[in-house]
């Protein structure tokens, strides 16, 4: 956190609006400008944003989404909030991303959406996923919570060239932060309108959207059209986001420098494999996942504990649900092998 971030928040604290004011739209416009999309809707968290995206996609009881088991629980849980069911397709061992070639066998008559996760900031093969979604008439929603600042084939992630919606998180460990927060980006105006209404209790004050009263009924009138939630992000949070977004490229570049240092220092070691970056992507390096070699997998807990004792910010891999391991052999193996190093931008790149 830098002085300009603090000043941006203090300015809002001294202003007329702490919430539902002008900074929200300003932050949303900044996101669309950076990512190259038409619309952005801010939410109170990445989880809330996923919930909103699934709602806008029309998920309901007995629908299914196909997603990755290598993700935080929110990717799957937000579908459960709406009565839908997450179906897991296995991952690519090298990137940790969903294996797009394994999605089609999981598609059923109940499938409504495909939700690829850009694990650790490395973009999924979106072009293939988009063709598959189009072939089967499915909605494609990017879980881009790790990937703000990443690029796929020279296009910013969440440009939505290939997807219908993309979801960000602004938790403090992400590339930029609003303290807590998230956003959904899209080029579809219908999704945008549903997202706006959903995050505000399902309420609209837009006369043209009224379903029951068409006549002029004054500015006091509103309708609750959906069972929505209070998922709003305040002007305080958005002021911090505006300030942080101006520095995003610098932040991501620092993460890339740290990841390069890691890869240079760790190449050809006997203990673990280092992560890949495919030629057609630019990873945001939210995480730096290392894969323990076979003979060291049984020592993962001991290695993890030792790293923590030495001051490392190491984490372990995450799977949405343990049941997914029975169907997803690669993610089951990965959960035993991967330790996550975080290339935070305040880590020095100097070698002692």
C-alpha positions, 0 to 999 in steps of 0.5 A: 500500500502506497501513499497515493492509495491512502490519500485516495481513500481519505479523499472519499472519507472526506466526501459526500459519499461513502457508498453508492457514489461516483467512485463505483462507476469510475472504478468500473469504467477504469476496469472496462478501459483496461480490459477492453470490455463494454461493461463491468459490475463491481461486487463486494467479493470475488465470491459474490461476483461469481454468484452474480455471474452464475445468476446472470447466466440463468443457473438454477436447480438441477443445472450443471456447470463444468469447471476445474477441481484445482481452484478455491471452493467459491468457484463451485459453491457459487453454483450450489447457491443457485441449486446448480451442480458443479461437475469437474473435468481434470487438469493439465499436469503442467499448468494446473488449468482445466484440460479443455479436451476433457470438458466435452465428455462431461457435457450433459443435457443439464450443462448450462455453463463452462467455467475455466479457472486461470490457475495461478494467473496462467490463462486457460486455452480460451479459444478451444473452450469458446469453440466448445461452448459455441458448439453446445450452446453453453455460456463461457464464464472465466474465473479470472480471480488469479489473472488480472493483468494476464494476457492470452494471445496478446489480449488482456484476460477478461476482454471477453473476446472468447467468453460471455463473462469474466470474474475478478477478485480484489482480495489483498493477495491479488494483483490489485486490492480493494480490501475485499471486492470483486467484479464481473466483466462482459460485453453483453448488455443483458448480463450487465443489467441482470448483474446490476440488479442482482447486486442491489437486492434485485431492485431496479429504479429504471422505468423502462425495466418496470414489469408492473407499473409502466406509467410515470410513478415518480423517482421514489418508485422501485421494483424488486424483480429478482431475489437479489443480495446486498453485494455492493462495493463501497466508494471507499473500496473503489477509491482504493481500486482506482488508485491500485489499477493505475499501477497494475502493469507495474505490479504484474511486471514485478511479479514476473521478475520474481517468477523469472528469478525463481525459475532461474534459481530452481532450474535443473534441481533434483527436488521439484519441477518448476511451472511452465508459461506457454508461448501464447500467454503472459501469466500474471503469476498470482502464484508460483506452483512447484511440483515435487518429484515423485520420491519427495511427494510423501514429504510434502507436509514436512517440506511445507512446514519447514518452508513456513518455519523459515519465513516462506509464504508457501501454500498448498494446492487446493481442490474444490471437493475431495470427491473430485479426486476419484474422477480427476487423477491428475488433480489428485496427484497434483494435490500431493505434489504442489507447493505454492510460492507467492511472488508478491511484489514486495519480495526482493529480487536480489540474491543474498 
